Amino acid sequence: MESILRKHIEDIVRITDDEFKVILSYFKRKSCKKRQILVEMGELAQYEYFVLSGLLKSSHVDQMGKKHILQFAMENWWISDLEAFQKGTHATLDITCLEDSEVFCITHMNKEKLCAEIAKMDYFFRLKSSAGNIALQKRVLMLMYATATERYSALIHQYPLLYQRVSKTLIASYLGVTRETLSRLAAS
């Protein structure tokens, strides 16, 4: 499983065996069960997670009790309540395992120390953060301006495997439509 993280890093920066040993020393590997909550609203978000295997989701429950799916994270993706993780504040998101999962997790302090020790990792995390921000911007714009049909088509095109792994109820929440609307979109 360590090789998965190394390949993920080396897609952006080259690292030596010694550097990778140092990098690994800052992470903790964790096995998680389906339905296990890794971050809970109102609690501290101690870790940022790199998904080795399995599937996670981040969600928020609004004041009316409606659940909103913000993100799914499958293999080779990162997930956390970033504001709570960065600032040390209470989480506004839940992060839950949708499947049995294996993750590497890193604390904010260890991430900072790692970046100070190996400058390449600061560059790596900066590029990953930028890519995440770009994806989030695209998602927000899709929710604002795209029709339900366009959002559905974009999801199927961009993440075909995700659609097969996630319940239709969660997909509907992610797209901002009802389960019934999703059924109509899938049928057309």
Disulfide bonds with the S-S distance in Angstrom:
none
